[in-house]
Amino acid sequence: MATTPIQVSASSPTIDEKKGAGFAGMVGANDLLIVGPGVLGRLVAEKWREEHPGCEIYGQTVTVDHHEELIKVGINPCLKGTKTDHKFPNVIFCAPPSRTSDYPGDVQVAALNWNGEGSFLFTSSSAPYDCNDNSPCDEDTPVVPIGRSPRTDFLLNAEKVVLEFGGVVLRLAGGAHVYWLSKGTVEANPDHVLNLIHYKDAASLSVAILKKRLRNRILLGCDNHPLSRKEVMDLVNKSGKFTKMFERFTGTTD
């Protein structure tokens, strides 16, 4: 496996200092940096290692809360903001926007950690598509104009950064079943159709895209089995995995 020597800042934190493991050693041609190694990120790590035995995988987090867990599954944890001269051949950004005030800025920092040789992949959402009438939607469907919705603005601005660096945007379909379950009753149309994708399928798709080394692309990932909001929540209630039961949707539009 080809390697490239790197330099590590002497001030880089270590896990013994309760600041994360930081980076160490050489960067290999198949090494991977995962920004946001949550459920999806850990599955990506597992599948990437199956494809590239012997590679090093790093996981960048906001806190050290789950660093011991990451070490146990073979991911080298590091804290956001760790000083390093590392640049990685493969970078995937799958951190949610909920824990930052500057999502596009965080994506830019991740892009600057990419050496441009392999792939830089950003997992986004299908939310920016301007399609709410149950009509067909694909990669070419128009998006919500900037300024109409803060929710889609931060995603589109982050995606713009990715494309400027030559990376790939993967818009993953999904529902808000956990949020709806917490509310119990939601003012939304029960017949509105949702496209979904399982975490494992999203991870497999992400790894396949990383291996392709694509540039400046926007892709859409879903399982091709759309369900209505009501159908989704009926399945949630029947799953037995939640103590709370969802009651109903009350809306007639959207």
C-alpha positions in Angstrom: 0.0 0.0 0.0 1.5 3.3 -1.1 2.0 5.8 1.7 2.7 9.5 1.9 4.7 11.0 4.9 2.8 13.6 6.9 3.6 16.0 9.7 1.6 16.1 12.9 1.5 19.3 15.0 3.1 18.8 18.4 0.1 20.4 20.0 -2.3 17.8 18.6 -4.5 16.5 21.5 -4.4 12.9 22.6 -7.1 10.7 24.1 -5.2 10.5 27.3 -5.6 14.3 27.6 -9.4 13.7 27.2 -9.2 15.7 23.9 -9.3 12.9 21.4 -6.7 10.6 19.9 -5.7 13.0 17.1 -3.7 11.8 14.1 -0.5 9.8 14.0 1.7 7.9 11.6 1.5 7.7 7.8 -1.4 8.4 5.5 -2.2 5.4 3.2 -3.7 5.5 -0.3 -6.9 3.9 1.0 -7.2 5.7 4.4 -10.5 7.4 5.2 -11.6 10.3 7.3 -15.2 10.2 8.5 -16.5 13.5 9.7 -19.4 12.6 12.0 -19.0 8.8 12.7 -22.5 8.2 13.9 -24.7 5.3 12.8 -24.1 5.9 9.1 -20.4 6.8 9.5 -19.7 3.6 11.5 -21.4 1.4 8.9 -19.4 3.2 6.2 -16.2 2.4 8.2 -17.2 -1.3 8.5 -17.9 -1.6 4.7 -14.8 0.4 3.7 -12.5 -1.8 5.8 -14.0 -4.9 4.2 -13.1 -3.4 0.8 -9.7 -2.1 2.0 -8.1 -4.4 4.6 -5.2 -2.7 6.5 -6.4 0.8 5.9 -6.6 3.4 8.7 -10.0 5.0 9.4 -10.3 8.2 11.4 -13.5 9.6 12.9 -13.9 13.3 13.7 -16.3 14.2 16.5 -17.5 17.3 18.3 -17.0 15.7 21.7 -15.0 12.8 23.2 -18.2 11.1 24.5 -18.0 8.2 22.1 -14.3 7.9 21.5 -13.9 4.7 23.4 -16.7 3.1 21.4 -15.0 4.2 18.1 -11.7 2.7 19.2 -13.4 -0.6 19.9 -14.7 -0.7 16.3 -11.4 0.2 14.8 -12.0 3.9 14.2 -9.2 6.3 15.3 -11.1 9.2 17.0 -10.1 12.8 16.8 -11.7 16.0 17.9 -13.1 18.7 15.7 -10.5 21.4 15.6 -7.5 19.1 16.1 -4.4 20.7 14.6 -2.8 18.6 11.9 -1.1 18.7 8.6 -2.8 15.6 7.5 -4.6 15.4 4.1 -6.6 12.3 3.4 -7.3 10.7 0.0 -10.9 9.8 1.0 -13.2 11.9 3.1 -16.9 11.5 3.9 -18.8 14.2 5.7 -21.9 12.7 7.4 -22.2 15.0 10.4 -25.7 16.5 11.0 -26.2 20.2 10.9 -27.8 20.3 14.4 -24.6 20.7 16.4 -23.0 23.6 14.5 -23.7 27.2 13.8 -21.7 27.2 10.5 -22.5 24.0 8.5 -21.0 25.2 5.2 -17.8 26.3 7.1 -17.5 22.9 8.7 -17.9 21.3 5.3 -15.1 23.6 3.9 -12.8 22.5 6.7 -13.4 18.9 5.8 -12.8 19.6 2.2 -9.4 21.2 3.1 -8.5 17.9 4.7 -8.9 16.1 1.4 -5.8 15.7 -0.8 -7.9 15.4 -4.0 -6.7 12.0 -4.9 -9.6 9.7 -4.0 -13.1 11.0 -3.2 -14.8 13.6 -1.1 -18.4 12.8 -0.3 -21.0 14.8 1.5 -24.2 13.1 2.6 -27.0 15.6 2.3 -30.8 15.2 2.2 -33.5 15.1 -0.4 -35.2 18.0 1.4 -33.9 20.7 -1.1 -35.9 19.2 -4.0 -38.9 21.5 -4.7 -41.3 18.6 -5.1 -44.2 18.3 -2.6 -47.0 17.0 -4.8 -46.1 13.3 -4.9 -44.8 13.7 -8.5 -41.6 11.9 -9.6 -38.3 13.3 -8.4 -34.8 12.6 -9.6 -31.4 14.3 -9.6 -32.6 16.8 -12.2 -35.6 18.0 -10.2 -35.4 21.7 -9.4 -34.5 22.7 -5.9 -36.0 25.1 -3.5 -34.8 28.7 -4.3 -32.3 30.1 -1.8 -34.1 32.4 0.7 -37.4 30.5 0.8 -36.5 28.2 3.6 -33.7 28.3 6.2 -33.9 24.5 6.4 -32.9 24.0 2.8 -30.6 27.1 2.6 -28.0 25.6 4.9 -28.0 22.3 3.0 -27.7 24.0 -0.4 -25.0 26.3 0.9 -23.1 23.3 2.2 -23.5 21.5 -1.1 -22.2 24.5 -3.0 -18.9 24.2 -1.0 -18.6 20.5 -1.8 -19.0 21.1 -5.5 -16.6 24.0 -5.5 -13.9 21.6 -4.2 -14.9 19.0 -6.8 -16.6 16.7 -4.4 -19.8 14.6 -4.6 -23.2 15.4 -3.0 -25.3 12.4 -2.1 -28.9 13.4 -1.2 -30.3 10.7 0.9 -34.1 10.2 1.2 -35.6 9.7 4.6 -38.4 10.4 7.0 -38.7 12.2 10.3 -40.3 9.2 12.2 -38.5 9.8 15.4 -39.6 13.4 15.5 -43.2 12.6 14.6 -43.2 9.9 17.3 -42.1 12.4 19.9 -45.0 14.8 18.9 -47.7 12.1 18.8 -50.0 14.3 16.7 -48.6 16.1 13.6 -50.3 18.7 11.4 -49.2 17.2 8.1 -50.9 15.3 5.2 -50.9 11.6 6.0 -51.0 10.7 2.3 -47.8 12.6 1.4 -45.4 10.1 -0.1 -41.9 9.7 1.3 -38.8 8.1 -0.2 -36.7 6.2 2.2 -33.4 4.3 2.5 -32.0 2.0 5.1 -28.8 3.0 6.9 -27.0 -0.2 5.6 -28.1 0.6 2.0 -27.0 4.2 2.4 -23.6 3.0 3.7 -23.2 0.6 0.8 -24.1 3.3 -1.6 -21.6 5.7 0.0 -18.8 3.3 -0.3 -19.6 2.5 -3.9 -19.5 6.2 -4.7 -16.2 6.7 -2.8 -14.6 4.0 -4.9 -15.8 5.6 -8.1 -13.7 8.7 -7.5 -16.4 10.9 -9.1 -16.1 14.7 -9.3 -18.7 17.5 -9.2 -21.8 15.3 -9.0 -25.1 15.4 -7.2 -26.7 12.0 -6.7 -29.9 10.9 -5.1 -30.2 7.7 -2.9 -33.5 6.0 -2.1 -34.8 2.4 -1.9 -37.4 2.8 -4.7 -40.2 1.7 -2.4 -42.0 5.0 -1.4 -44.4 5.0 1.5 -47.0 7.5 2.7 -46.4 9.2 6.1 -49.2 7.2 7.5 -47.7 3.9 6.2 -44.4 4.8 7.8 -45.8 5.6 11.2 -48.0 2.5 11.1 -44.9 0.4 10.6 -43.2 2.3 13.5 -46.1 1.5 15.8 -46.1 -2.1 14.8 -42.3 -2.5 15.1 -42.4 -2.9 18.9 -39.1 -0.9 19.2 -40.7 2.2 20.8 -42.6 2.5 24.0 -44.6 5.5 22.7 -47.2 5.2 20.1 -47.8 7.7 17.3 -51.4 9.0 17.2 -52.2 10.7 13.9 -51.5 13.2 11.2 -54.1 16.0 11.0 -53.1 18.1 8.0 -54.7 18.1 4.5 -52.0 19.8 2.5 -48.2 19.3 2.2 
